[in-house]
Amino acid sequence: MSSQTTLRELWYFIQIPKSKFLDLSVDELQKHMKEYEVLSNTEEAANYLGYSFVALMRSRQTGKLGRIKAPAHYKYGRFVKYKKAELEQWLLIYARINK
């Protein structure tokens, strides 16, 4: 788990009642943490895609980034995350369109 990841973020990610979350074993928590780590926050995703933080934030409202469909994002409470595999796929599609 990265230093910026909090238990609250992880709880939002796995979307279970708080009482059940507190009863999870260490192994179960580690499994969920591995799943969560494949996600990027908006700043990391923007850097990876080569866009500004603000452009990626706006794309969530407009649905467009670089005149094509914006990459999928996931909201966990107030946290927004992007799957790294989907960002890579978006870059491949974007590169094909701009040829």
ABEGO torsion letter per residue (X at the ends): XBAABBAAAAAAAAGBBAAAAAABBAAAAAAAAAAAAABBBAAAAAAAAGBBAAAAAAAAAAGBBGGBBBBBBBBBEABBBBBAAAAAAAAAAAAAAAX
